[in-house]
Amino acid sequence: MMNFVEVSVEGVESPEWLDRLQHFCLAALKRMGKSGWEVSLLLCDDAFIRDLNRRFRDKDEPTDVLSFAQDPSEVPGSADDEDEIPFVAGDIAISLDSLAQNARDFSVGEEEELKRLVVHGLLHLSGMDHDTNEPEEEMLLFQEQVLTDLAQERIF
């Protein structure tokens, strides 16, 4: 079963590369072994993500990426499940303001940072988590492997 990714914007101008971002998300899901997933990806500004962070995480500050996973007990467990109905995995919100600041802080390009935030959000939707931001965290190691494998994919 094919994956489906819907990309939208809120509070920012719609970038010309939305179709390529959607393609990258689909490639990342495939690399992660996901099938029949439906994901919503929202690009927004710091004000919008700050409001989401405050309402859903009680943190009154902007952040770079938020993931809102559906009930993990509903994750398809077998190929038979995946063939029958699509799995609504959840929603990811990415602040383009925070993304730009991260890129400056970490001395990486904005495209690389966008890819990292997308994969990070998808991994959270798949049920993975991390206690710290240390690079040896299992989730973050897998994230970097996915990014290495998708290095040839272009968004910008």
C-alpha positions as CSV (number, residue, x, y, z in Angstrom):
1,M,0.0,0.0,0.0
2,M,1.3,3.5,-0.9
3,N,2.1,6.2,1.6
4,F,0.4,9.6,1.5
5,V,1.9,12.9,2.7
6,E,-0.1,16.2,2.7
7,V,2.0,19.3,3.0
8,S,0.5,22.6,4.0
9,V,1.6,26.0,5.4
10,E,0.4,28.4,8.1
11,G,1.8,31.8,8.8
12,V,4.5,31.6,6.1
13,E,4.6,32.0,2.4
14,S,4.2,28.8,0.5
15,P,7.7,27.7,-0.7
16,E,8.1,26.7,-4.3
17,W,9.6,23.4,-3.2
18,L,6.6,21.9,-1.5
19,D,6.3,19.1,-4.0
20,R,9.9,18.1,-3.5
21,L,9.4,18.2,0.2
22,Q,6.4,15.8,-0.2
23,H,8.6,13.5,-2.3
24,F,11.4,13.6,0.3
25,C,8.8,12.6,3.0
26,L,7.6,9.7,0.9
27,A,11.2,8.6,0.3
28,A,11.9,8.8,4.1
29,L,8.8,6.7,4.9
30,K,9.9,4.1,2.3
31,R,13.4,4.0,3.7
32,M,11.9,3.5,7.2
33,G,9.9,0.5,5.9
34,K,6.5,2.2,6.4
35,S,3.6,1.2,4.1
36,G,0.1,2.6,4.0
37,W,0.9,5.6,6.2
38,E,-0.9,9.0,6.0
39,V,1.1,11.9,7.3
40,S,0.3,15.6,7.5
41,L,3.2,18.0,7.5
42,L,2.7,21.7,8.3
43,L,5.3,24.4,7.7
44,C,4.7,27.4,10.0
45,D,6.4,30.3,11.8
46,D,7.6,30.5,15.4
47,A,4.4,32.2,16.6
48,F,2.2,29.3,15.4
49,I,4.4,26.5,16.7
50,R,4.8,28.4,20.0
51,D,1.0,28.3,20.4
52,L,1.0,24.6,19.6
53,N,3.8,24.0,22.0
54,R,2.0,25.9,24.8
55,R,-1.4,24.2,24.2
56,F,-0.2,20.7,23.8
57,R,3.1,20.5,25.8
58,D,2.7,23.3,28.4
59,K,5.9,25.0,27.0
60,D,5.4,28.6,26.2
61,E,8.2,28.8,23.7
62,P,8.8,28.1,20.0
63,T,10.5,24.9,19.0
64,D,11.7,23.5,15.7
65,V,9.5,20.4,15.2
66,L,6.5,18.9,16.9
67,S,5.0,15.5,16.2
68,F,1.5,14.5,17.1
69,A,1.2,10.8,16.7
70,Q,-2.0,8.8,16.7
71,D,-2.6,6.2,19.3
72,P,0.4,3.8,19.0
73,S,-1.9,0.9,19.7
74,E,-3.4,1.5,16.3
75,V,-0.1,1.1,14.4
76,P,-0.6,-1.7,11.9
77,G,1.0,-4.9,13.2
78,S,1.0,-7.1,10.1
79,A,1.1,-6.8,6.3
80,D,-2.6,-7.9,6.2
81,D,-3.5,-4.9,8.3
82,E,-1.5,-2.6,6.1
83,D,-3.2,-3.9,2.9
84,E,-6.7,-3.3,4.3
85,I,-6.8,0.3,5.5
86,P,-4.3,3.2,5.6
87,F,-2.8,4.1,8.9
88,V,-3.2,7.8,9.9
89,A,0.2,8.2,11.5
90,G,-0.3,11.7,12.7
91,D,0.9,15.3,12.1
92,I,4.2,17.1,12.1
93,A,4.7,20.8,12.4
94,I,8.0,22.5,11.5
95,S,8.8,26.1,12.2
96,L,10.7,27.6,9.3
97,D,11.9,30.4,11.7
98,S,13.5,27.9,14.1
99,L,14.8,25.8,11.2
100,A,16.7,28.8,9.9
101,Q,18.1,29.5,13.4
102,N,19.1,25.9,13.9
103,A,20.9,25.9,10.5
104,R,22.9,29.0,11.6
105,D,23.6,27.5,15.1
106,F,24.7,24.1,13.8
107,S,26.5,25.6,10.7
108,V,24.5,23.5,8.2
109,G,22.4,24.4,5.2
110,E,18.7,25.0,5.6
111,E,17.9,22.0,3.3
112,E,19.9,19.7,5.5
113,E,18.2,20.9,8.6
114,L,14.8,20.6,7.0
115,K,15.5,17.0,6.1
116,R,16.7,16.3,9.7
117,L,13.5,17.8,11.2
118,V,11.3,15.8,8.8
119,V,13.0,12.5,9.6
120,H,13.0,13.3,13.3
121,G,9.2,14.0,13.2
122,L,8.6,10.8,11.2
123,L,10.6,8.7,13.7
124,H,8.5,10.2,16.6
125,L,5.3,9.3,14.7
126,S,6.6,5.7,14.4
127,G,6.9,5.5,18.2
128,M,10.6,6.2,18.6
129,D,11.8,8.6,21.3
130,H,15.0,9.9,22.9
131,D,15.8,11.1,26.5
132,T,18.5,13.5,25.5
133,N,19.9,15.0,22.3
134,E,23.1,13.1,22.6
135,P,24.2,11.7,19.2
136,E,24.5,8.1,20.6
137,E,20.8,7.9,21.3
138,E,19.3,5.0,19.3
139,M,16.7,7.2,17.7
140,L,19.2,9.8,16.7
141,L,21.7,7.2,15.3
142,F,18.9,5.8,13.1
143,Q,17.8,9.3,12.1
144,E,21.4,10.0,10.8
145,Q,21.5,6.7,9.0
146,V,18.2,7.5,7.2
147,L,19.6,11.0,6.3
148,T,22.8,9.4,5.0
149,D,20.8,7.0,2.9
150,L,18.7,9.8,1.5
151,A,21.5,12.3,0.9
152,Q,20.9,12.4,-2.9
153,E,17.3,13.5,-2.4
154,R,16.8,17.2,-3.1
155,I,14.2,19.6,-1.7
156,F,15.6,23.0,-2.5
